[in-house]
């Protein structure tokens, strides 16, 4: 194919006009010229056709061409000469070499901060983006009360309050924080007032802000072994020395943690529903952990990510509610219990840390967006939130039972089931000799989204297995999907 065509008194790149595209015609013309100039196909000083001639050649109206020429003139790609016509801007000669090589980057010529190297390489594994059987953190979207929710979104969009346009508060919308405070005090035994609550973009941002406030490079921090891998990412990025502490049937082994790193700066825990084994921390371990934090002047970061869904008993009271020394930072999220892309969570901050948390938050992104705070405030105050949680608790219990029964029928004693008493997922461990990551990659090709368990370990001793979500899979589907899982593991 020829690179350029001659039209009367000008040269123009071949511009493939496609009327079926959503891209407007003027944008297609603009992009054709711009791309040709940047890759060196059109040289500075070359004349381009008149708008009338180009429109005729392309078989389109003159108006899109005029719009494109106007934009190219405004951006400096074109220049008009009175009585002579339109030309590729002569000023681009000084940048010709840069333009011709603009997309060629010599290997190793760009540097980034040392801190970037502390973060694990970004890699979106296939099981993280698939939607379907066994995917983790996926709720029963088909059961979400979209009708009531959409009415609240529409009403708050049509008649927003003034502070929705301009109200700078790093903590977030006060009525929303008041609603959260009421909910936490009744359902989670959390002790706080609205002035201690900060609205964040999910629990991951909560962890990031907390790490920025608490840690200096070289500080030690306990993490559970195994643990949620993104906790490690945050701590490594802040320059912390991660100290894995094993989890057994009673939760975090506090005695082991004290022996290994008694002067650690903080401990990150999921006491109500450990990620990923599902263990609930015993009351003796909770009190032991609080006692250590008090005497070591350490902090406890309690991630309470899906504690609303407990099936064998009432939800377990929070660790924060037992704290008498103000050493617990409590993190919760709506993204797990409502839907993932909502990206709304909160931090309950000890009173003396509120000011530094606000300083960090303001420097990061000033304050959280307001629309969905308004919507969720009404969703909670009207009782819709609590009713939805109750319905989902019953539904997830039924789906959990179907998954456990199917696993037992298909696998027998081949797998060991962990953490089936709460949450939206459970874990299974396999005997030695299986490669859970390799199986998970093969399963993704079959549209089964198995999260491998072994990456949750930091050190040696990792166990192979899978984290199996059951929130978005019906009881009828579950039996068939477990059968498919059995064939994959057997292969």
C-alpha positions as CSV (number, residue, x, y, z in Angstrom):
1,X,0.0,0.0,0.0
2,X,1.3,3.5,-0.8
3,X,2.0,5.6,2.2
4,X,0.7,8.8,0.6
5,X,-1.6,10.0,-2.1
6,X,-1.3,13.2,-4.2
7,X,-4.3,15.4,-4.5
8,X,-4.0,18.4,-6.6
9,X,-1.7,20.8,-4.8
10,X,-0.9,18.7,-1.7
11,X,0.1,15.4,-0.2
12,X,-2.1,13.5,2.2
13,X,-1.7,10.2,4.0
14,X,-4.1,7.4,3.1
15,X,-6.9,8.0,5.6
16,X,-9.3,5.0,5.9
17,X,-12.7,6.6,6.5
18,X,-15.1,4.2,8.2
19,X,-18.6,5.5,8.7
20,X,-19.5,2.5,10.9
21,X,-17.1,3.6,13.6
22,X,-18.2,5.5,16.7
23,X,-15.3,7.8,16.1
24,X,-16.5,11.0,14.3
25,X,-15.3,11.7,10.8
26,X,-13.4,14.9,11.7
27,X,-11.5,12.8,14.3
28,X,-10.6,10.2,11.8
29,X,-9.2,12.9,9.5
30,X,-7.3,14.5,12.3
31,X,-5.8,11.2,13.5
32,X,-4.7,10.3,10.0
33,X,-2.7,13.5,9.6
34,X,-1.4,13.6,13.1
35,X,-0.1,10.0,13.1
36,X,1.6,10.5,9.7
37,X,3.4,13.6,10.9
38,X,4.6,11.9,14.1
39,X,6.0,8.8,12.4
40,X,7.7,11.0,9.7
41,X,5.4,10.2,6.8
42,X,4.7,13.9,6.2
43,X,7.6,16.3,6.3
44,X,7.6,19.9,7.7
45,X,6.9,22.4,4.9
46,X,4.9,20.0,2.8
47,X,1.6,21.4,1.4
48,X,-1.6,19.6,2.2
49,X,-4.7,19.7,0.0
50,X,-7.4,22.3,0.4
51,X,-10.3,21.2,2.6
52,X,-12.6,21.1,-0.5
53,X,-10.2,18.9,-2.5
54,X,-9.6,16.5,0.4
55,X,-13.4,16.2,1.2
56,X,-14.0,15.4,-2.4
57,X,-11.3,12.7,-2.5
58,X,-12.5,11.1,0.7
59,X,-16.2,11.2,-0.3
60,X,-17.3,13.1,2.8
61,X,-18.7,16.5,3.6
62,X,-16.3,19.5,3.8
63,X,-17.3,20.3,7.4
64,X,-15.4,17.4,9.1
65,X,-12.3,18.3,7.1
66,X,-12.6,21.9,8.2
67,X,-12.9,20.8,11.8
68,X,-9.9,18.6,11.6
69,X,-7.8,21.3,9.9
70,X,-8.8,23.8,12.5
71,X,-7.7,21.4,15.3
72,X,-4.4,20.6,13.6
73,X,-3.7,24.3,13.2
74,X,-4.5,25.0,16.8
75,X,-2.1,22.2,18.0
76,X,0.7,23.5,15.7
77,X,0.8,20.6,13.3
78,X,-0.4,22.8,10.4
79,X,0.2,26.4,9.4
80,X,-1.7,28.5,7.0
81,X,0.0,30.9,4.6
82,X,-2.1,33.6,3.1
83,X,-2.6,33.1,-0.6
84,X,-0.5,29.9,-0.6
85,X,-2.5,27.3,1.3
86,X,-2.0,25.0,4.2
87,X,1.3,23.3,5.1
88,X,2.8,21.0,7.6
89,X,4.3,23.4,10.2
90,X,7.9,24.3,9.3
91,X,8.6,24.7,13.1
92,X,8.6,20.9,13.3
93,X,11.9,20.7,11.5
94,X,13.7,21.4,14.8
95,X,12.0,18.3,16.2
96,X,12.2,16.0,13.2
97,X,14.6,13.6,14.8
98,X,12.5,13.4,18.0
99,X,9.3,12.9,16.0
100,X,10.8,10.1,13.8
101,X,12.0,8.2,16.9
102,X,9.3,9.2,19.4
103,X,8.2,5.6,20.0
104,X,11.7,4.1,20.2
105,X,13.0,3.8,23.7
106,X,16.5,2.4,24.2
107,X,16.5,-0.5,26.7
108,X,17.5,0.7,30.2
109,X,17.5,4.4,29.3
110,X,14.7,5.3,31.7
111,X,15.0,5.2,35.5
112,X,12.3,5.1,38.2
113,X,12.5,5.5,41.9
114,X,14.1,2.8,44.1
115,X,10.8,2.6,45.9
116,X,9.1,1.2,42.8
117,X,11.4,-1.8,42.9
118,X,10.1,-2.6,46.3
119,X,6.6,-3.4,44.9
120,X,5.9,-6.8,43.3
121,X,5.6,-6.6,39.5
122,X,2.0,-5.8,38.4
123,X,0.5,-8.9,36.9
124,X,-3.2,-9.5,36.5
125,X,-3.5,-13.3,36.8
126,X,-6.4,-14.7,34.8
127,X,-8.3,-15.8,37.9
128,X,-8.5,-12.2,39.1
129,X,-10.5,-10.9,36.1
130,X,-12.8,-13.8,35.3
131,X,-16.4,-13.7,36.3
132,X,-18.0,-17.0,37.2
133,X,-17.6,-20.1,39.3
134,X,-15.2,-20.0,42.3
135,X,-14.1,-16.4,41.6
136,X,-13.2,-14.7,44.9
137,X,-14.9,-11.5,46.2
138,X,-17.7,-11.7,43.7
139,X,-21.2,-11.3,45.3
140,X,-24.5,-12.4,44.0
141,X,-25.0,-9.5,41.7
142,X,-28.3,-10.9,40.4
143,X,-29.7,-10.5,43.9
144,X,-28.6,-6.9,44.3
145,X,-31.5,-4.4,44.9
146,X,-30.8,-2.4,41.7
147,X,-34.2,-0.8,41.5
148,X,-34.0,0.9,44.9
149,X,-30.3,1.6,44.4
150,X,-30.7,3.2,41.0
151,X,-33.5,5.4,42.3
152,X,-31.1,6.8,45.0
153,X,-28.4,7.3,42.4
154,X,-30.8,9.2,40.1
155,X,-32.2,11.3,42.9
156,X,-28.8,12.4,44.2
157,X,-27.6,13.0,40.6
158,X,-30.6,15.2,39.7
159,X,-30.7,17.2,42.9
160,X,-27.2,17.1,44.5
161,X,-26.6,19.1,47.7
162,X,-24.2,22.0,47.6
163,X,-21.4,20.2,49.4
164,X,-21.4,17.5,46.6
165,X,-19.9,20.2,44.4
166,X,-17.5,21.8,46.8
167,X,-17.0,20.5,50.3
168,X,-13.4,19.7,51.2
169,X,-13.2,17.2,54.1
170,X,-10.5,14.5,54.0
171,X,-12.6,12.3,56.3
172,X,-15.5,12.2,53.9
173,X,-19.2,13.1,54.1
174,X,-20.3,13.5,57.7
175,X,-23.8,12.0,57.4
176,X,-22.2,8.9,55.8
177,X,-19.7,8.6,58.6
178,X,-22.5,9.0,61.1
179,X,-24.4,6.1,59.4
180,X,-21.3,3.9,59.5
181,X,-20.7,4.7,63.1
182,X,-24.3,3.6,64.0
183,X,-23.9,0.5,62.0
184,X,-20.6,-0.5,63.4
185,X,-21.6,0.0,67.0
186,X,-24.6,-2.2,66.7
187,X,-23.3,-5.0,64.3
188,X,-19.6,-5.1,65.1
189,X,-19.3,-3.7,68.7
190,X,-16.9,-1.0,67.4
191,X,-16.4,1.9,69.7
192,X,-16.0,5.2,67.9
193,X,-17.5,8.5,66.9
194,X,-17.9,9.9,63.4
195,X,-14.9,12.1,63.8
196,X,-12.7,8.9,63.9
197,X,-14.0,7.5,60.6
198,X,-12.3,8.2,57.3
199,X,-13.9,7.2,54.0
200,X,-11.5,5.6,51.5
201,X,-11.4,3.9,48.1
202,X,-11.6,0.4,49.5
203,X,-9.5,-1.4,52.0
204,X,-6.4,-1.3,49.8
205,X,-6.2,2.5,50.1
206,X,-6.9,2.2,53.8
207,X,-3.8,-0.1,54.1
208,X,-1.7,2.3,52.0
209,X,-2.7,5.4,54.1
210,X,-2.1,3.5,57.3
211,X,1.4,2.4,56.2
212,X,2.3,6.0,55.2
213,X,1.3,7.2,58.6
214,X,2.8,4.6,60.8
215,X,6.0,3.3,59.3
216,X,9.6,4.4,58.7
217,X,11.8,2.4,56.4
218,X,13.2,-0.6,58.3
219,X,10.3,-0.9,60.7
220,X,9.2,-4.4,61.4
221,X,5.6,-5.5,60.9
222,X,3.8,-8.8,61.7
223,X,1.7,-10.3,58.9
224,X,-0.3,-13.5,59.1
225,X,1.2,-16.6,57.5
226,X,-0.5,-17.2,55.1
227,X,-1.9,-13.7,54.4
228,X,-3.6,-11.6,51.7
229,X,-0.7,-11.0,49.2
230,X,-1.5,-7.3,48.7
231,X,-0.8,-6.6,52.4
232,X,2.8,-7.7,51.6
233,X,2.9,-5.3,48.6
234,X,1.9,-2.3,50.7
235,X,4.5,-3.1,53.4
236,X,7.3,-3.8,51.0
237,X,6.6,-0.6,49.2
238,X,6.8,1.4,52.5
239,X,10.2,-0.2,53.2
240,X,9.0,-2.4,56.1
241,X,10.6,-5.6,57.2
242,X,7.9,-8.2,57.0
243,X,7.8,-10.7,59.8
244,X,5.4,-13.6,59.0
245,X,3.7,-15.1,62.0
246,X,2.0,-18.5,61.6
247,X,-1.8,-18.9,61.9
248,X,-3.2,-22.1,63.5
249,X,-6.7,-23.1,64.6
250,X,-6.8,-20.3,67.1
251,X,-5.6,-17.6,64.7
252,X,-2.4,-15.6,64.8
253,X,0.2,-17.3,67.1
254,X,1.0,-14.2,69.2
255,X,3.6,-16.0,71.3
256,X,5.6,-16.9,68.2
257,X,5.4,-13.3,67.0
258,X,6.7,-11.9,70.3
259,X,9.6,-14.4,70.1
260,X,10.5,-13.5,66.6
261,X,9.9,-9.7,66.6
262,X,8.6,-8.5,69.9
263,X,9.5,-4.9,69.1
264,X,7.6,-4.8,65.8
265,X,5.8,-1.6,65.0
266,X,2.5,-3.2,64.0
267,X,0.6,-6.4,63.4
268,X,-1.8,-6.8,60.4
269,X,-4.6,-9.3,61.2
270,X,-8.0,-10.6,59.9
271,X,-9.3,-11.9,63.2
272,X,-13.0,-12.5,62.4
273,X,-12.3,-14.4,59.2
274,X,-8.7,-15.0,58.4
275,X,-7.7,-14.6,54.8
276,X,-7.2,-17.2,53.4
277,X,-7.8,-20.1,55.8
278,X,-11.0,-18.7,57.3
279,X,-9.9,-19.2,61.0
280,X,-11.5,-17.1,63.7
281,X,-9.1,-15.8,66.3
282,X,-9.9,-17.1,69.7
283,X,-10.6,-14.7,72.6
284,X,-7.4,-15.7,74.4
285,X,-5.3,-14.8,71.4
286,X,-7.2,-11.6,70.9
287,X,-6.5,-10.5,74.5
288,X,-2.9,-11.7,74.2
289,X,-2.4,-9.6,71.0
290,X,-3.9,-6.5,72.6
291,X,-1.7,-6.9,75.6
292,X,1.4,-7.1,73.4
293,X,0.4,-4.0,71.5
294,X,-0.2,-2.1,74.7
295,X,3.2,-2.9,76.3
296,X,5.2,-2.7,73.0
297,X,3.5,0.6,72.0
298,X,2.6,-1.2,68.7
299,X,-0.4,-0.9,66.5
300,X,-2.9,-3.5,65.4
301,X,-4.5,-3.1,62.0
302,X,-7.7,-5.1,61.9
303,X,-9.0,-5.8,58.4
304,X,-12.7,-6.8,58.9
305,X,-13.4,-7.4,55.2
306,X,-16.5,-9.7,55.1
307,X,-17.4,-10.3,58.8
308,X,-21.1,-9.7,58.1
309,X,-21.5,-13.2,56.7
310,X,-21.2,-15.7,59.5
311,X,-23.3,-18.8,59.3
312,X,-22.9,-20.9,62.5
313,X,-23.3,-18.1,65.0
314,X,-23.8,-14.3,65.2
315,X,-21.0,-12.2,63.7
316,X,-17.9,-12.2,65.9
317,X,-17.4,-8.9,67.8
318,X,-14.5,-6.8,66.5
319,X,-11.0,-6.8,68.0
320,X,-11.3,-3.0,68.2
321,X,-14.3,-3.3,70.6
322,X,-12.0,-5.1,73.1
323,X,-9.2,-2.5,72.9
324,X,-8.9,-0.3,76.0
325,X,-5.6,1.3,75.0
326,X,-6.4,2.8,71.6
327,X,-4.0,0.6,69.7
328,X,-6.3,-0.8,67.0
329,X,-6.9,0.7,63.6
330,X,-10.0,-0.8,62.1
331,X,-10.6,-1.2,58.4
332,X,-13.9,-2.2,56.7
333,X,-15.2,-2.2,53.2
334,X,-18.5,-2.0,51.2
335,X,-16.9,-3.4,48.1
336,X,-17.1,-7.0,49.3
337,X,-20.7,-6.9,50.6
338,X,-22.3,-4.8,47.8
339,X,-20.2,-5.0,44.6
340,X,-16.4,-4.8,43.9
341,X,-16.3,-1.7,41.6
342,X,-18.0,0.4,44.2
343,X,-14.6,0.9,45.8
344,X,-15.8,2.4,49.1
345,X,-14.3,1.5,52.5
346,X,-13.5,3.2,55.7
347,X,-10.9,3.4,58.5
348,X,-11.7,3.8,62.2
349,X,-8.8,5.7,63.5
350,X,-7.6,6.1,67.2
351,X,-8.3,9.8,68.2
352,X,-4.7,10.8,68.5
353,X,-3.9,9.6,64.9
354,X,-6.8,11.4,63.2
355,X,-4.7,14.5,62.4
356,X,-1.8,12.7,60.7
357,X,-4.2,10.4,58.8
358,X,-6.0,13.6,57.5
359,X,-2.7,15.1,56.5
360,X,-1.7,12.1,54.4
361,X,-5.1,11.7,52.9
362,X,-5.2,15.4,51.9
363,X,-1.9,15.1,50.2
364,X,-2.9,12.0,48.3
365,X,-6.3,13.0,46.8
366,X,-7.7,15.7,49.0
367,X,-11.1,14.1,49.8
368,X,-13.2,11.1,48.5
369,X,-15.9,11.5,45.7
370,X,-19.3,12.4,47.1
371,X,-22.0,10.9,44.9
372,X,-21.9,7.3,46.2
373,X,-21.3,8.5,49.7
374,X,-24.7,10.3,49.5
375,X,-26.3,7.3,47.9
376,X,-25.0,4.8,50.5
377,X,-26.0,7.1,53.3
378,X,-29.6,6.9,52.2
379,X,-29.3,3.2,51.5
380,X,-28.2,2.6,55.0
381,X,-30.5,5.0,56.8
382,X,-33.6,3.6,55.0
383,X,-32.8,0.1,56.2
384,X,-32.1,-1.3,52.7
385,X,-28.5,-2.1,53.6
386,X,-29.3,-4.2,56.6
387,X,-32.1,-6.0,54.8
388,X,-29.8,-6.8,51.9
389,X,-27.1,-8.1,54.3
390,X,-29.7,-10.4,55.9
391,X,-30.9,-11.8,52.6
392,X,-27.3,-12.4,51.4
393,X,-26.4,-14.1,54.6
394,X,-29.1,-16.7,54.0
395,X,-28.3,-17.0,50.4
396,X,-24.5,-17.4,50.9
397,X,-25.2,-20.0,53.7
398,X,-27.1,-22.1,51.2
399,X,-24.4,-21.8,48.5
400,X,-21.7,-22.5,51.0
401,X,-23.5,-25.8,52.1
402,X,-23.9,-26.8,48.4
403,X,-20.2,-26.2,47.8
404,X,-19.1,-28.1,50.9
405,X,-21.4,-31.1,50.1
406,X,-20.2,-31.2,46.5
407,X,-16.5,-31.1,47.5
408,X,-17.0,-33.9,49.9
409,X,-18.9,-36.0,47.4
410,X,-16.4,-35.4,44.5
411,X,-13.1,-35.4,46.4
412,X,-13.7,-37.4,49.6
413,X,-10.6,-37.2,51.7
414,X,-8.4,-35.9,48.9
415,X,-8.9,-32.3,50.0
416,X,-9.2,-30.6,53.4
417,X,-11.8,-27.9,53.7
418,X,-10.9,-24.7,55.7
419,X,-13.0,-21.7,56.8
420,X,-16.5,-22.7,55.8
421,X,-18.1,-21.0,58.7
422,X,-18.1,-17.5,57.4
423,X,-17.5,-15.1,54.5
424,X,-18.0,-15.6,50.7
425,X,-15.2,-18.1,50.2
426,X,-13.6,-21.1,51.7
427,X,-10.2,-22.8,51.1
428,X,-9.2,-26.4,50.2
429,X,-5.7,-27.8,50.6
430,X,-4.3,-30.6,48.5
431,X,-1.8,-33.4,49.3
432,X,1.8,-32.9,48.3
433,X,2.6,-33.3,44.6
434,X,0.0,-30.9,43.2
435,X,0.9,-27.5,41.7
436,X,-2.0,-25.2,42.5
437,X,-0.8,-22.3,40.3
438,X,-0.4,-24.6,37.2
439,X,-3.9,-26.0,37.8
440,X,-5.3,-22.5,38.2
441,X,-3.9,-21.5,34.8
442,X,-5.4,-24.5,33.2
443,X,-8.8,-24.0,35.0
444,X,-9.0,-20.4,33.7
445,X,-9.0,-21.7,30.1
446,X,-12.1,-23.7,31.2
447,X,-13.7,-20.6,32.7
448,X,-13.2,-21.9,36.3
449,X,-11.6,-19.1,38.3
450,X,-9.5,-20.9,41.0
451,X,-7.3,-18.7,43.2
452,X,-4.2,-20.7,44.1
453,X,-3.5,-20.8,47.8
454,X,0.3,-21.2,47.8
455,X,1.1,-17.5,46.9
456,X,-0.5,-16.4,50.2
457,X,2.6,-17.8,52.0
458,X,5.6,-15.5,52.4
459,X,8.2,-18.0,53.4
460,X,8.8,-21.8,53.1
461,X,6.1,-24.3,54.1
462,X,3.5,-23.1,51.6
463,X,0.5,-25.5,51.0
464,X,-1.0,-26.1,47.7
465,X,-4.7,-25.6,47.3
466,X,-7.4,-23.2,46.2
467,X,-9.5,-20.3,47.5
468,X,-13.0,-21.0,46.2
469,X,-15.5,-18.2,46.1
470,X,-19.2,-19.2,46.1
471,X,-21.0,-15.8,46.3
472,X,-22.0,-15.6,42.6
473,X,-22.7,-19.3,41.9
474,X,-26.1,-20.9,42.4
475,X,-26.5,-24.2,44.3
476,X,-27.6,-25.9,41.0
477,X,-24.5,-24.7,39.2
478,X,-22.2,-25.5,42.1
479,X,-22.5,-29.3,41.8
480,X,-21.6,-29.2,38.1
481,X,-18.7,-26.8,38.6
482,X,-17.2,-28.9,41.4
483,X,-17.4,-31.9,39.1
484,X,-15.4,-30.0,36.5
485,X,-12.9,-29.0,39.2
486,X,-12.5,-32.7,40.1
487,X,-11.6,-33.6,36.5
488,X,-9.1,-30.8,36.3
489,X,-7.3,-31.8,39.5
490,X,-7.3,-35.4,38.5
491,X,-5.7,-34.5,35.2
